[in-house]
């Protein structure tokens, strides 16, 4: 499972910028996944910003799943 930009990203503005379509997010989404369980992205296409702050570092298989589930749920809400 790929979390955050994974293979779909590039770099710009000091953050990750999505340059290829891969999963739920459109091109142009930008932000950052932190190693301490944080994730923040802005999506100019849908006018959405998401911020996830946890106290679980990315040190277990469950941590990346939590981040992925957060963004999946956010984009499901946008499309509904």
DAMO-V665873 format. One record per backbone hydrogen bond with DSSP energy under -0.5 kcal/mol. CO is the residue of the C=O (numbers start at 1). NH is the residue of the N-H. Records with the same first field share a line. If there is no record, write none. Layout:
CO: NH ; NH
This chain:
3: 6
5: 8
6: 9
8: 19 ; 20
10: 17
12: 15
15: 12
16: 31
17: 10
18: 28
25: 22
26: 29
29: 18
30: 42
31: 16
32: 40
34: 37
35: 58
37: 54
38: 34
39: 52
40: 32
41: 50
42: 30 ; 44
43: 47 ; 48
48: 43
50: 41
52: 39
55: 57
57: 59
60: 63 ; 64
61: 65
62: 66
63: 67
64: 68
65: 69
66: 70
67: 71
68: 72
69: 73
70: 74
71: 75
72: 76
73: 77
74: 78
75: 79
76: 80
